[in-house]
Amino acid sequence: MKKLILLMSVVCYTFITASGADYEKENPQDTLRVYYLDEFVISSSVKETNNLKNMPTAVSVVSPKQLQNTQIESLPDLSSYIPNFFIPTYGSKVSTPIYIRGIGARLGSQTVSLYVDNVPSFNPSAFDFEFQDIQRVEVLRGAQGTLYGRNAIGGIVNLYTLSPLAYQGTRLTMSGGNYGQFSLMGSNYSKLSNNFGLSAAAYYKRDDGYFTNSYTGEKVDNSENAGGKIKLEWQASPDFKAMLFGNYDYVTGGAFPYMHVDSTRSSFNEPSSYDRHLFTNGLSLEWRRSGFTVHSTTGFQYLKDDMKMDQDYTSNSVFSINQKQKQHSISQEFTVKSDLNKTYSWVLGAFGFYDRRVVDTPVAIKEDGMVAMQGHLDTAMERMGAPLRIVYANDRIDLPGIYTKPSKGAALFHQSTINDLFGVEGLSATAGLRFDYEQTAIDFSTESDGGDVNLKFQIPNRPMPDIFVEGDTLIEGSFSRDFGQLLPKFALKYNYSPTSMIYLSASKGYKTGGYNEQVFSEVLQGALSESIMRNAMSGMPPGMLPGGGAPGNGDEDPSLEEMLSYDPETSWTYELGGRYEMLNNKLSLTYALFYSRVNDIQIIKLTRQGTSGRTVENAGKSESKGFELSVKYSPISNLSFYGDYGFANARFKDYQASEDVNYAGNYIPFAPRHTLSLGAGYVYKFGNGSFIDRFIANVQYTGVGKIYWTESNEDVNGEELYQPFYGLVNGTVAVEKGVFSLELWGKNLLGKDYNSFLFEASDMTTGNTNSFVQRGYPARIGATLRYTFDR
């Protein structure tokens, strides 16, 4: 095969490609950031009209060896290794929010889309799974709407798995460490004939958890993870290729080890857990013709999960939730793309999808919560001056609800690239346009169970019997909305040498709108209160209430659809970047300067400080500006150093939170201002006859911060509320002998304390606002034994 040297650069352009195992054993220059391509061939995208290494956008490509050396085992582990790429840890795989350049979202529609072998995932609950036999990871930063459409406002993550036609061999890995960490992985890649390949893989992983629940004395976040995958590839002829794959991932265990900011332990009396089944399947067909290629990708994904959460985060019995979701997604994309090695390159494409998600979210208000609600009800009646008490008849209220959320859409797109523009060698222009259409809907049925009350009259010298009043209520209905977007892209690029370029680009991104079922907790509690008061008033004798009835606020309340829905979010990203390689490719430097403007930004708000769930709301405009810089230096063939830094100043431009509160100028919460990655890699090859073939050492320092936690950038007392910049030290030391290798590894070796998540929530029983945190993982150490037999 043709060997292609791809030098890493994690700013505008990051390439760390994988070498074949035989080549690695014979060439000690394979250090942390420089790998020579042999069996693992990086091919061009099925949609991109520029070569991957020369795309006029910020792109990072990470190889299998880089994943191994930096102990990246899942998507969240990539956080901060790539400039301005951050994934906070929320204690569960139910959500994997990705922030790129200050653009991201904790809930609702994702801002960064994930593709596995060109098959899209439609739910962030499907983003966090174990990496196994990854051929490469691509991260495209900045709006990618033209080629990828919806929900690529911040960027794209593409995962590609190994091909049994390109690689054959057997791999076994066993690993263990403190906190009960244990994992076992195995895979086999074989050619059943000259043109047919089959691969099968499976894995199991577990840990005992890292944080203790003081209420039970047990770990609150233990986990088990298992899965497998199969891939078949058929090169039917030189012009036709088919690939079919299926991946399954299962996770079970505790979750959400949230604790009070002043504590080191959780304190839950209700279950806190997460279970998930995830199937991802894809069929890829490719026809090569003279001058162009036709590609078809059919994808199907099924997700079923079950989340239990003690939502008052204390040992009191106040508020709990059990959310279950089932999701079926199917997608189809066709592309026709010209050959790239021509003056004019183009791609035409069509995309369609159907996604159906059913969410079952029974919320329970428990005993202590009922005491608090009774106190609020007593206070309200005292203010009205009514001679009676309204007393809840039960010590628990359940608020079950089932929400069906179907969505479907279609898109047409085109992109062209003209090389040697105006006869200038190395100058090229890229332009594209996409039209996206989507319809989203919600069917809902939710009710209260246990909201009945007794009217206890307190009239002197006039005893009256208690009156039982039914208070439960039912809300049913459906809504739907349509969205359409035009998503253009423009870029100029100049390659002034074979290894150096500069580019300027502008692109539009689009994040879909929709309906937020979590707001029903607030809606139903309000409807229950209204039902109780209305039915109670109807059962009272005339003249019992001063003023003739329950007071109103005189304001016109928003409609139910207005409360449920949120609008799409759009952005424009402008970028100037370049790449340079010097000193005979020993030194590489890349940079990117960017500016993004977001309209109708979607934010997540805690309703009643967390006592009624969360809502998604549009909050005006925001902007993010900053830069990314990467330097890589290999002074000798077996030693390399690298440094990657990203800065993003992401702020609200226009956000009128209420009549008296304006957050314009505040930092976007949960998005870090700085990301930093520093590292070094060293490889030493022993002479023939030595007991050890190779010694490999890698060390990394990753840092992230400052991170604000609220839209106000302050706590309830008006003090600044943020996580300062923090850094973690990770490292590996490995020895290799033949097909075996033994690796010692450590994560957060210095035991740095930090918070990966913080939120404020009100205590229904006291009215106080408390801060709860998800603390970062402690120091972890372990060893990994690998067996790799390449054929």
C-alpha positions in Angstrom: 0.0 0.0 0.0 1.0 3.5 -0.5 2.4 5.0 2.7 1.2 8.4 3.7 2.7 10.5 6.4 0.1 12.5 8.3 1.5 14.8 11.0 -0.7 15.6 14.0 -2.0 19.1 14.6 -4.9 19.4 16.9 -5.9 22.9 16.1 -7.2 23.4 12.6 -5.9 20.1 11.5 -4.9 17.2 13.8 -3.6 14.0 12.3 -2.4 11.1 14.3 -2.7 8.0 12.0 -2.1 4.4 12.9 0.8 2.3 11.7 0.6 -1.4 10.9 1.8 -3.5 13.7 4.7 -5.0 11.8 5.9 -1.6 10.7 5.7 -0.3 14.2 7.9 -3.1 15.5 10.6 -2.3 12.9 10.5 1.5 13.2 11.0 3.1 16.6 10.2 6.5 15.3 6.5 5.8 15.9 6.1 8.2 18.8 3.1 9.6 20.5 2.1 12.0 17.8 3.7 10.7 14.6 2.6 7.5 13.0 3.2 6.1 9.6 0.3 4.7 7.6 0.5 1.1 6.5 -2.5 -1.2 6.8 -5.0 1.4 8.3 -5.7 3.6 5.3 -7.4 6.9 5.9 -9.8 7.4 3.1 -11.7 10.6 2.1 -15.2 11.3 3.3 -18.1 10.1 1.3 -19.3 13.8 1.2 -16.3 16.1 1.4 -15.0 17.6 -1.8 -11.5 18.3 -0.3 -8.9 15.8 0.8 -9.2 15.1 4.5 -5.7 16.5 5.2 -6.4 19.7 3.3 -10.0 20.6 4.4 -10.6 24.3 4.8 -12.0 23.9 8.3 -10.7 22.9 11.8 -10.5 19.1 11.8 -8.8 16.7 14.2 -8.1 13.1 13.4 -7.1 10.7 16.2 -5.6 7.2 15.5 -5.9 3.9 17.4 -2.4 4.3 18.8 -3.2 7.8 20.0 -6.4 6.5 21.7 -4.3 3.8 23.4 -1.4 6.0 24.5 -3.8 8.6 26.0 -6.1 6.0 27.5 -9.1 7.3 25.5 -11.8 4.5 25.9 -14.9 6.4 25.1 -16.1 9.8 23.7 -15.9 11.7 27.0 -12.2 10.7 27.4 -11.5 12.9 24.3 -12.4 16.0 26.3 -9.7 18.7 26.3 -7.3 16.6 24.2 -8.7 18.5 21.2 -8.7 22.3 21.5 -12.0 23.8 22.6 -13.6 20.3 22.8 -15.1 19.6 26.1 -17.5 16.9 27.5 -18.4 17.3 31.2 -19.1 14.3 33.4 -22.6 14.2 34.7 -22.4 10.9 36.4 -24.4 8.9 33.9 -24.4 7.9 30.2 -28.0 9.1 29.9 -26.6 12.4 28.5 -23.3 13.2 26.8 -23.3 17.0 26.1 -20.5 18.2 23.9 -19.2 21.7 23.9 -17.1 23.0 21.0 -15.9 26.5 21.1 -18.4 27.4 23.8 -21.4 26.1 21.9 -23.2 23.2 23.5 -26.3 22.0 25.3 -27.0 19.9 28.4 -30.4 18.8 27.3 -32.7 19.1 24.3 -31.3 18.8 20.7 -27.6 18.1 20.5 -25.3 20.8 19.0 -22.6 18.3 17.9 -23.7 15.2 15.9 -22.2 11.8 16.1 -21.7 9.4 13.2 -20.5 5.8 13.5 -19.4 4.5 10.1 -21.5 7.3 8.5 -24.7 6.3 10.5 -26.0 9.2 12.6 -27.1 9.0 16.2 -30.3 11.0 17.1 -30.0 11.1 20.9 -27.1 12.1 23.2 -28.1 9.1 25.3 -26.4 7.0 22.6 -23.1 9.0 22.5 -21.2 7.3 25.3 -20.1 3.7 24.6 -16.9 1.8 24.7 -14.4 2.3 21.9 -13.1 -0.9 20.4 -11.0 -1.4 17.3 -11.5 2.2 16.1 -9.8 3.0 12.8 -10.0 6.7 13.4 -11.9 9.5 15.1 -12.6 12.7 13.2 -13.7 15.9 15.0 -14.8 18.8 12.8 -15.1 22.0 14.7 -17.4 24.8 13.7 -20.8 24.7 12.0 -21.1 21.8 9.5 -24.6 22.4 8.3 -24.0 22.2 4.5 -22.9 18.6 4.4 -24.4 17.3 7.7 -27.5 19.4 8.2 -29.5 19.5 11.5 -27.8 19.6 14.9 -24.2 20.2 13.6 -24.2 23.8 14.8 -21.0 23.2 16.9 -19.4 20.5 14.8 -19.3 16.8 14.0 -17.7 13.7 15.4 -17.1 10.8 13.0 -16.1 7.3 14.2 -14.8 4.7 11.8 -14.2 1.1 12.8 -11.6 -1.3 11.4 -12.3 -3.0 8.1 -11.8 -6.8 7.8 -10.8 -6.4 4.2 -8.0 -4.0 5.2 -6.8 -5.6 8.4 -6.7 -9.3 9.5 -5.7 -10.4 13.0 -6.8 -11.3 16.5 -6.7 -9.0 19.5 -7.2 -9.8 23.2 -6.9 -7.2 26.0 -7.3 -7.6 29.8 -7.0 -4.7 32.2 -7.5 -4.1 35.9 -7.0 -1.4 38.4 -8.1 0.1 41.7 -11.7 0.8 42.5 -12.5 -2.6 41.2 -11.8 -1.7 37.6 -11.7 -4.7 35.2 -12.2 -5.1 31.5 -11.8 -7.8 28.9 -11.9 -7.3 25.1 -11.5 -9.6 22.2 -11.8 -9.3 18.4 -11.0 -11.2 15.3 -10.7 -9.9 11.7 -10.6 -12.4 8.9 -10.9 -12.7 5.1 -13.2 -15.6 4.3 -12.2 -15.2 0.6 -10.3 -12.7 -1.5 -13.2 -10.4 -1.6 -15.2 -11.1 1.6 -14.3 -10.1 5.1 -15.8 -10.8 8.5 -15.0 -9.3 11.9 -16.5 -10.0 15.4 -15.7 -8.3 18.7 -17.0 -8.4 22.3 -16.1 -6.6 25.5 -16.9 -6.5 29.2 -16.1 -3.7 31.6 -16.9 -3.0 35.3 -15.9 -0.9 38.3 -17.0 -0.7 41.9 -17.8 3.0 41.7 -15.8 6.0 43.0 -18.2 7.8 45.4 -20.1 6.6 48.5 -23.8 7.0 49.4 -23.7 7.8 53.1 -27.4 6.8 53.5 -26.7 3.2 52.4 -22.9 3.0 53.0 -22.4 1.6 49.5 -20.9 3.0 46.3 -23.5 5.1 44.5 -21.9 4.9 40.9 -20.8 1.3 40.3 -21.2 0.2 36.7 -21.0 -2.7 34.3 -20.7 -2.4 30.6 -20.9 -5.2 27.9 -21.3 -5.3 24.2 -20.3 -6.7 20.9 -20.3 -6.0 17.2 -20.0 -7.7 13.8 -19.1 -6.4 10.4 -19.2 -7.9 7.0 -17.6 -6.4 3.9 -17.9 -7.7 0.4 -15.8 -6.3 -2.5 -18.1 -7.8 -5.1 -16.1 -6.2 -8.0 -13.5 -3.5 -8.4 -16.5 -1.1 -8.8 -18.9 -2.3 -6.1 -18.5 -2.7 -2.4 -21.0 -3.5 0.4 -20.6 -3.2 4.1 -23.1 -4.3 6.8 -22.5 -3.9 10.5 -24.3 -4.2 13.8 -23.2 -2.9 17.2 -24.7 -3.6 20.6 -23.9 -1.9 23.9 -25.4 -2.6 27.4 -24.7 -0.6 30.5 -26.1 -1.0 34.0 -25.3 0.4 37.4 -25.6 3.3 39.8 -25.5 6.9 38.6 -25.6 10.6 39.5 -23.3 10.7 42.5 -24.4 14.3 43.2 -23.5 15.6 46.7 -23.8 18.8 48.6 -21.0 21.2 47.7 -19.7 21.0 51.3 -19.8 17.2 51.4 -17.6 14.3 50.0 -20.5 11.8 49.9 -23.9 11.5 48.3 -26.9 11.0 50.5 -29.8 9.3 48.6 -32.6 7.3 50.1 -34.2 6.7 46.7 -32.6 4.6 43.9 -30.1 6.3 41.6 -29.3 4.1 38.6 -29.1 3.9 34.8 -29.6 0.9 32.5 -29.4 1.1 28.7 -29.6 -1.1 25.6 -28.3 0.3 22.4 -28.3 -1.2 18.9 -26.7 0.6 16.0 -26.9 -1.0 12.5 -25.7 0.2 9.1 -25.7 -0.8 5.5 -23.2 0.9 3.2 -23.2 0.4 -0.6 -20.6 2.0 -2.9 -20.5 2.1 -6.8 -17.5 3.5 -8.5 -18.0 4.8 -12.0 -15.7 6.6 -14.4 -15.2 10.1 -12.8 -17.6 9.7 -9.9 -18.8 7.5 -7.0 -22.3 6.7 -5.8 -22.7 6.0 -2.1 -25.7 4.8 -0.1 -25.8 4.6 3.7 -28.8 3.2 5.5 -28.8 3.4 9.3 -31.0 2.1 12.1 -30.7 2.7 15.8 -32.7 1.4 18.7 -32.3 2.7 22.2 -34.0 1.6 25.4 -33.1 2.9 28.8 -34.3 3.3 32.3 -33.1 6.1 34.6 -34.0 6.4 38.3 -33.1 9.6 40.2 -33.5 10.8 43.7 -34.3 14.3 42.5 -34.1 16.1 45.9 -30.5 14.7 46.2 -31.0 14.2 50.0 -31.9 11.4 52.4 -35.4 12.9 52.7 -38.3 11.5 50.8 -39.3 14.5 48.8 -39.1 14.0 45.0 -38.1 11.2 42.7 -38.3 10.4 39.0 -38.1 7.2 36.9 -37.6 8.1 33.3 -37.8 5.4 30.6 -37.4 5.9 26.9 -37.6 3.9 23.8 -36.3 5.3 20.5 -36.3 4.0 16.9 -34.4 5.9 14.3 -33.9 5.2 10.7 -31.9 7.3 8.2 -31.0 7.1 4.5 -28.4 9.1 2.7 -27.4 9.0 -1.0 -24.4 10.9 -2.4 -22.9 11.2 -5.8 -19.3 12.5 -5.6 -16.8 13.2 -8.3 -13.2 12.2 -8.1 -11.1 14.6 -6.1 -8.0 14.7 -8.2 -9.5 17.1 -10.7 -9.7 20.8 -11.1 -13.4 20.7 -10.3 -14.8 18.4 -7.6 -18.5 18.2 -6.6 -21.0 16.2 -4.5 -24.7 16.0 -4.7 -26.7 14.4 -1.9 -30.1 13.6 -0.4 -30.9 12.7 3.2 -34.0 11.6 5.0 -34.9 10.3 8.4 -37.6 9.2 10.8 -37.2 9.2 14.5 -39.7 8.1 17.1 -39.1 8.5 20.8 -41.4 7.4 23.6 -40.7 8.8 27.0 -42.3 7.5 30.2 -41.5 9.8 33.1 -43.4 9.0 36.3 -42.6 11.6 38.9 -43.4 10.9 42.6 -43.9 13.5 45.4 -43.1 11.6 48.5 -43.9 11.9 52.2 -41.6 14.8 53.1 -42.6 16.6 49.9 -46.3 16.3 50.8 -45.6 17.8 54.2 -44.0 20.8 52.5 -46.8 21.1 50.0 -49.4 21.0 52.9 -47.5 23.8 54.5 -47.7 25.9 51.4 -51.4 25.1 51.0 -52.1 26.1 54.7 -50.3 29.4 54.1 -52.3 30.2 51.0 -55.6 29.5 52.8 -54.5 31.7 55.8 -53.8 34.6 53.4 -57.3 34.2 51.9 -58.8 34.3 55.4 -61.0 31.3 54.8 -62.2 29.5 57.9 -61.1 26.0 56.8 -58.1 23.9 56.0 -57.6 22.0 52.7 -55.7 18.8 53.7 -54.2 16.3 51.3 -55.9 12.9 51.6 -52.7 10.9 50.8 -49.1 11.0 51.7 -47.9 10.6 48.1 -48.8 12.0 44.7 -47.7 10.3 41.5 -47.5 12.2 38.3 -47.2 9.6 35.5 -46.9 10.7 31.9 -46.2 9.1 28.5 -44.9 11.4 25.7 -44.5 10.2 22.1 -42.1 12.5 20.1 -42.0 11.6 16.4 -39.9 13.6 14.0 -39.1 13.3 10.3 -37.2 15.3 7.8 -35.5 15.4 4.4 -32.7 17.4 2.9 -30.9 18.1 -0.4 -27.4 19.4 -0.6 -24.6 20.3 -3.0 -21.0 21.3 -2.6 -18.4 22.2 -5.2 -14.6 22.8 -5.0 -12.6 24.5 -7.8 -8.9 24.0 -7.6 -6.2 26.3 -9.2 -8.7 29.1 -9.1 -8.0 31.9 -11.7 -5.1 29.8 -12.9 -3.3 30.3 -9.5 -1.7 26.9 -8.5 -2.7 25.9 -5.0 -5.7 28.4 -4.7 -9.1 26.8 -4.4 -12.7 27.8 -3.5 -15.4 25.7 -1.9 -19.1 26.6 -1.9 -22.2 24.6 -0.9 -25.8 24.9 0.0 -28.3 22.6 1.8 -32.0 22.8 2.3 -33.3 21.0 5.4 -36.9 20.3 6.2 -38.2 18.8 9.5 -41.5 18.1 11.2 -41.5 17.4 14.9 -44.5 16.6 17.1 -45.5 15.5 20.6 -48.4 13.4 21.8 -48.9 13.5 25.5 -51.0 11.9 28.2 -50.2 12.8 31.8 -52.2 12.8 35.0 -52.0 13.1 38.8 -52.8 10.2 41.1 -53.2 10.9 44.8 -54.1 14.6 44.7 -57.5 14.3 46.5 -58.1 16.6 49.5 -60.4 16.9 52.5 -62.0 20.2 53.4 -61.8 20.7 57.2 -64.0 23.6 58.3 -63.0 25.7 61.3 -66.1 27.8 62.0 -66.6 28.6 65.7 -69.9 27.2 67.2 -70.8 25.8 63.8 -69.4 22.3 63.4 -69.4 21.0 59.9 -68.4 17.5 58.6 -65.3 17.2 56.4 -65.9 17.2 52.7 -63.9 14.9 50.4 -62.9 16.6 47.1 -61.3 14.8 44.1 -58.3 16.8 43.0 -56.7 14.7 40.3 -56.4 16.0 36.8 -55.6 14.6 33.3 -53.9 16.4 30.5 -53.9 15.0 27.0 -53.3 16.4 23.5 -50.8 16.7 20.7 -48.9 19.5 18.9 -46.6 19.6 15.8 -44.3 22.1 14.1 -42.4 22.4 10.9 -39.0 23.9 10.3 -37.0 24.7 7.2 -33.5 26.0 6.8 -31.1 27.0 4.0 -27.5 26.3 5.1 -24.7 27.8 2.9 -21.0 27.5 3.2 -18.1 29.3 1.6 -14.3 28.8 1.8 -11.1 29.9 0.2 -7.8 27.9 0.6 -4.3 28.5 -0.6 -1.7 25.8 -0.5 1.5 27.7 -0.9 3.7 24.6 -0.4 3.0 20.8 -0.3 2.9 21.0 3.5 1.5 24.5 4.2 -1.8 26.2 3.7 -4.0 29.0 4.8 -7.8 29.2 4.5 -10.8 31.5 5.2 -14.3 30.1 5.7 -17.9 31.0 6.6 -20.6 28.4 7.3 -24.1 28.3 8.8 -25.3 25.8 11.4 -28.8 24.8 12.5 -30.1 23.2 15.7 -33.6 22.0 15.5 -36.4 23.1 17.8 -39.0 20.9 19.4 -41.0 20.1 22.5 -39.7 19.6 26.0 -41.6 16.9 27.9 -39.9 17.7 31.2 -41.9 20.9 31.5 -45.0 18.7 32.2 -43.9 18.3 35.8 -44.4 22.0 36.3 -47.6 22.1 34.2 -49.2 19.2 36.0 -48.4 20.5 39.4 -50.0 23.8 38.4 -53.0 22.0 37.0 -53.3 19.9 40.1 -53.4 23.0 42.3 -56.0 24.6 40.1 -58.1 21.4 40.2 -57.9 21.2 44.0 -58.9 24.9 44.4 -61.7 24.7 41.8 -63.2 21.6 43.2 -62.8 22.7 46.8 -64.5 26.0 46.1 -67.4 24.3 44.4 -68.0 22.2 47.5 -68.1 25.2 49.9 -71.3 26.9 51.2 -71.9 30.3 49.6 -70.1 33.2 51.2 -67.5 31.0 52.8 -64.6 32.7 51.0 -63.8 36.4 51.4 -63.9 38.2 48.1 -66.0 35.5 46.4 -63.3 33.0 45.4 -59.7 32.3 44.8 -57.5 35.2 43.8 -56.1 35.5 40.3 -52.9 37.2 39.2 -54.5 39.2 36.5 -51.8 38.2 34.0 -52.5 36.2 30.8 -50.7 32.9 31.1 -48.9 31.4 28.1 -50.6 28.6 26.3 -49.6 25.0 26.9 -47.9 24.8 23.5 -45.9 27.9 24.2 -44.8 26.4 27.5 -43.7 23.2 25.8 -42.1 24.4 22.6 -38.8 26.0 21.8 -37.6 27.4 18.5 -34.6 26.4 16.3 -31.2 27.8 17.0 -29.0 29.0 14.1 -25.4 30.2 13.8 -22.8 31.6 11.5 -19.2 30.6 12.0 -16.3 32.6 10.5 -12.8 31.0 10.6 -9.3 31.9 9.5 -6.7 29.1 9.8 -3.5 27.7 8.6 -1.0 24.9 8.8 2.8 24.9 8.5 5.4 22.2 8.6 9.1 23.0 8.9 12.5 21.6 9.6 12.0 18.6 7.4 8.6 17.9 9.0 10.1 17.8 12.5 8.1 20.9 13.5 4.5 21.5 12.8 2.4 24.5 13.7 -1.3 25.0 13.1 -3.8 27.7 14.1 -7.4 28.9 13.8 -9.1 32.1 14.7 -12.9 31.9 14.8 -16.0 33.9 15.5 -19.5 32.4 15.9 -22.8 34.2 16.3 -25.8 32.2 17.6 -29.4 33.3 17.3 -32.2 32.0 19.5 -29.8 30.1 21.7 -31.4 27.3 23.6 -30.6 27.1 27.3 -31.6 24.7 30.1 -33.4 26.1 33.1 -34.3 24.5 36.4 -37.9 25.1 37.0 -38.6 26.4 40.6 -34.8 25.8 41.2 -35.1 22.1 40.4 -38.2 21.2 42.2 -40.3 20.9 39.0 -37.7 19.5 36.5 -36.0 21.3 33.7 -37.1 23.3 30.7 -35.5 24.3 27.4 -36.0 28.0 26.5 -34.7 30.3 23.8 -32.6 33.0 25.3 -31.8 35.6 22.6 -28.3 35.7 21.1 -24.8 34.7 22.0 -21.3 34.9 20.4 -18.1 33.0 20.8 -14.7 34.1 19.6 -11.3 32.8 20.2 -8.4 30.8 18.7 -6.7 27.4 18.7 -3.0 26.8 18.5 -1.1 23.5 18.2 2.7 22.8 18.1 4.4 19.5 17.6 8.1 18.9 17.6 10.1 15.7 17.1 13.8 16.5 17.6 14.8 12.9 17.1 13.0 10.0 15.5 11.8 8.3 18.7 10.9 11.4 20.8 8.1 13.9 20.3 6.5 16.8 22.2 3.2 18.5 21.6 1.1 21.3 22.9 -2.5 22.1 22.1 -4.4 25.1 23.4 -7.9 26.4 22.8 -9.5 29.7 24.0 -13.2 30.4 23.6 -14.8 33.6 24.9 -18.5 32.6 24.8 -21.0 35.1 26.1 -24.7 36.0 25.9 -25.1 38.9 23.5 -28.8 39.4 24.2 -30.6 37.6 27.0 -33.5 39.3 28.9 -34.1 36.6 31.5 -37.0 38.5 33.0 -38.4 42.0 33.2 -35.7 43.0 35.7 -32.9 40.6 34.9 -30.6 40.9 31.8 -27.7 38.5 31.4 -26.2 40.2 28.3 -22.4 40.0 28.6 -22.4 37.0 30.9 -20.5 33.9 30.1 -22.3 30.9 28.7 -22.6 28.3 31.5 -20.9 24.9 31.4 -18.6 26.0 28.5 -14.9 26.3 29.5 -12.8 29.3 28.4 -9.6 27.4 28.1 -8.6 23.9 27.1 -4.9 22.7 27.3 -3.1 19.5 26.4 0.6 19.0 26.8 2.5 15.8 26.3 5.5 13.8 25.3 6.1 10.4 23.9 9.2 8.2 23.8 10.0 4.9 22.1 13.1 2.8 22.6 13.9 -0.3 20.5 16.1 -2.9 22.0 18.6 -4.8 19.9 18.1 -8.3 18.5 18.1 -11.0 21.1 16.9 -8.8 23.9 14.2 -10.0 26.3 12.2 -6.9 25.5 11.5 -5.6 21.9 10.4 -2.1 22.7 9.9 0.3 25.6 7.2 3.0 25.3 6.4 5.9 27.6 3.8 8.6 27.3 2.8 11.4 29.7 0.0 14.0 29.3 -1.2 17.0 31.1 -4.8 18.2 30.3 -6.4 21.3 31.7 -9.7 23.0 31.4 -11.5 26.0 32.9 -12.8 28.6 33.9 -16.4 27.2 33.8 -19.4 29.2 35.1 -22.3 27.1 36.3 -25.3 29.5 36.0 -26.6 32.0 33.4 -26.2 34.7 36.0 -22.5 33.5 36.6 -23.4 33.9 40.3 -24.8 31.8 43.1 -28.0 32.5 45.0 -26.1 34.9 47.2 -24.7 37.0 44.3 -21.1 35.6 44.5 -19.3 34.4 41.4 -19.9 30.7 40.9 -17.4 28.9 38.7 -14.9 26.0 38.5 -11.4 27.5 38.3 -8.9 26.1 35.7 -7.6 22.7 36.7 -5.2 20.2 35.2 -4.9 16.4 35.3 -1.7 14.3 34.8 -2.0 11.0 33.0 0.6 8.6 31.8 1.5 5.1 30.5 4.6 2.9 30.5 4.6 -0.2 28.3 7.0 -2.9 27.2 6.5 -5.1 24.2 7.7 -8.6 23.3 6.5 -10.3 20.2 2.7 -10.4 20.1 2.4 -9.4 23.8 2.6 -6.1 25.6 2.3 -5.1 29.2 1.2 -1.5 30.1 1.1 0.3 33.4 -1.2 3.3 33.4 -2.5 6.1 35.6 -5.2 8.7 35.4 -5.3 11.9 37.5 -2.1 10.7 39.0 -1.7 13.7 41.3 -5.3 13.2 42.7 -6.5 16.7 41.7 -9.9 17.7 43.3 -12.3 19.5 41.0 -16.0 19.7 40.2 -17.1 18.4 36.8 -20.7 19.6 37.3 -22.5 22.0 39.7 -26.1 23.1 39.9 -28.4 24.9 42.4 -31.7 23.4 43.6 -34.2 24.5 46.2 -35.1 22.4 49.2 -38.9 22.0 49.2 -38.9 21.3 52.9 -36.9 24.4 54.0 -37.1 26.8 51.0 -33.3 27.1 51.0 -31.2 26.9 47.8 -28.4 24.4 47.9 -25.5 23.7 45.6 -24.9 20.2 44.5 -21.8 18.9 42.6 -20.5 16.0 40.6 -16.9 15.7 41.7 -14.2 14.6 39.4 -12.8 11.1 39.4 -10.0 10.4 41.9 -6.5 9.0 41.0 -6.8 5.7 39.2 -4.0 3.2 38.4 -3.9 -0.1 36.7 -2.3 -2.5 34.3 -3.2 -3.8 30.8 -2.0 -7.0 29.1 -2.4 -7.1 25.3 -2.2 -9.8 22.7 -2.1 -8.7 19.1 -1.6 -11.2 16.3 -1.6 -9.5 12.9 -1.8 -11.6 9.8 
